[in-house]
Amino acid sequence: MSDVIRILLADDHPVVRDGLTMMLSTQPDFEVVEAVDNGLAVIKRGEALRPHIVLLDLEMPKMDGIETLRQLKIHCPDVRVIVFTAFDTDDRIVEAIQAGAKGYLLKGAPRADLFAAIRSVHQGEMLLQPIVASKLMGHISQQGQKVLPEKLTERELEVLTLMADGKANKDIATTLIITERTVKFHVSAILAKLDASNRTEAVSIAVQHGLVSLT
């Protein structure tokens, strides 16, 4: 049972909730612990059930998806959130990432992509659908980034490159033959130097500056 990924669904459309529940239940390593229809319920049931993953729509009654993301960081800091929504505007994507989303997929994505996103995010990685990543980087480019306040060290660039490949901290540690604690130190330094609030934003900024490339 320890290998089962516990998922809390949040969507205000009952047909979508039922469909997602049935679809996710076809995977032996997924367990849908509950499906709720509003943001307040996400917080309440998240605290009670402690799922590994919350699959969250942004258009939610009582508390919208962005505020729900912010509250989850406070009340359920270990829960990882994947936004699964029809909203593909730059502002909504940026807001969701800044609020703590670890993944962002648009409704209509192939089921295989959704399955892969859940497994990747559960393992500590961050996953953006290619079209979403493109919009995010385009938004950052249009706004214009500030000049980097400090130059990244050679080791920080190595860590950043592996982050861009979607590697979790433990995988980065294994690749570079350093401790996971050291990786966390480097990641914190990278976020500070790039003035980024999370790993995804850091990678996006780095791509814009030509520090790394997405393959």
Buried (B, 14 or more C-beta within 10 A) or exposed (E): EEEEBBBBBBBBEEEBBEEBBEBBEEBEEBBBBBBBBBBBBBBEBBEEBEBBBBBBBBEBEBBBBBBBBBBBEEEBEEBBBBBBBEBBEBEBBBBBBBBBBBBBBBBEBEEEBBBBBBBBBBBBBBBBBEBBBEBBBBBBEEEEBEEBEEEBEEBBBBBBBBBBBBBBBEBBBEBBEBEBEBBBBBBEBBBEBBEBEBBBBBBBBBBBEEBBEBE
